[in-house]
Amino acid sequence: MNELFQRIEEAHRAIRPQVSVTPLAFSPMLSKATGCDVYLKCEHLQHTGSFKFRGATNKLRLLDADARRNGVLTVSSGNHGQGVALAGKLAGVPVTVYASTSAAAIKLDAIRALGAEVVTLNDTTLAVELEAARQAKVRGMTFVSPYNDLDVIAGQGTIGMELHEQASGTIADLAAVFASVGGGGLISGIGTAVKTLLPQTDVIGCWPSNSTALYSSLKAGKIIDVEESETISDGTAGGVEPGSVTFDIGREVIAGTALVTEEEIRAAMKLLAQTDRWMVEGAACVALASMLKLGSRYQGRAVAVVLCGRNIMLNKFIEAVK
């Protein structure tokens, strides 16, 4: 954990100015509704509309000259792919993105628009991820995992550094940070920074009930395959790669957990649009729905909710909040 925190500290200094420091915004209406002082960490305002640009930028800045020439290969159906594509464009590194054929065409078009090559495979998310890693080895390219990479995790952990800096002097008692979990890169990075700098703060891992790969693995004591159902939180969907570093890190840093239903996620999306005028994706409101569910534990205290991304199609958002 100490080594990872050192990587996070270094990344916090090194990824500027490409990576923005996003606002930590107080929400008066959510605070009134919950009895907590609710702060929104606005990662949906990050470049490409997601926190993923942080980890991608940090990973690519650490490549040597040969690796930069050979290019990088990754797997994504949206946010991570866009983050790596933009980081590659800015660094002059060729990027190839593998994705499932089930991915939304508009998201893949956004990745292509940033200059990356997109390869689609008709298989599950985890199967595409494993094949992408294999192809990277075959082609002599660097594989950029969405979560199973300490350099990527360190980039995501810069959110925790910002939370500490932004809370200092303005928030006397940050009781909890709520963050959505897929493969675990975000919670691993934020959790490492927060537990080091704000040890009194609870790090709450938040999952949709329909997609609980890392949650179920942590409960089982090992990484397991978990049957999933469709979820509006597509940014957190999918399995966890065998041997992922996020399993051990998650066990160290996650102080509490929450599972939320599809109805609760959709209600949180609608509420946030009403209270703060933000239209965000389902994964972002997994964290908000979890805070609404557990808020009674933190009455009168400050909590932060990480709004991890905004990349949702308009028609899908409208359908979700009807």
Stockholm file with secondary structure:
# STOCKHOLM 1.0

chainA/1-322         MNELFQRIEEAHRAIRPQVSVTPLAFSPMLSKATGCDVYLKCEHLQHTGSFKFRGATNKLRLLDADARRNGVLTVSSGNHGQGVALAGKLAGVPVTVYASTSAAAIKLDAIRALGAEVVTLNDTTLAVELEAARQAKVRGMTFVSPYNDLDVIAGQGTIGMELHEQASGTIADLAAVFASVGGGGLISGIGTAVKTLLPQTDVIGCWPSNSTALYSSLKAGKIIDVEESETISDGTAGGVEPGSVTFDIGREVIAGTALVTEEEIRAAMKLLAQTDRWMVEGAACVALASMLKLGSRYQGRAVAVVLCGRNIMLNKFIEAVK
#=GR chainA/1-322 SS CHHHHHHHHHHHHHTTTTSCCCCEEECHHHHHHHSSEEEEECGGGSGGGBTHHHHHHHHHHTCCHHHHHHCEEEECSSHHHHHHHHHHHHHTCCEEEEEETTSCHHHHHHHHHTTCEEEEESSCHHHHHHHHHHHHHHHTCEEECSSSCHHHHHHHHHHHHHHHHHHTTTCSCEEEEEEECSSSHHHHHHHHHHHHHCTTSEEEEEEETTCCHHHHHHHHTSCCCCCCCCCSCGGGCSCCCTTCHHHHHHHHHCCEEEEECHHHHHHHHHHHHHHHCCCCCHHHHHHHHHHHHHGGGGTTSEEEEECCBCCCCHHHHHHHTC
#=GC SS_cons         CHHHHHHHHHHHHHTTTTSCCCCEEECHHHHHHHSSEEEEECGGGSGGGBTHHHHHHHHHHTCCHHHHHHCEEEECSSHHHHHHHHHHHHHTCCEEEEEETTSCHHHHHHHHHTTCEEEEESSCHHHHHHHHHHHHHHHTCEEECSSSCHHHHHHHHHHHHHHHHHHTTTCSCEEEEEEECSSSHHHHHHHHHHHHHCTTSEEEEEEETTCCHHHHHHHHTSCCCCCCCCCSCGGGCSCCCTTCHHHHHHHHHCCEEEEECHHHHHHHHHHHHHHHCCCCCHHHHHHHHHHHHHGGGGTTSEEEEECCBCCCCHHHHHHHTC
//
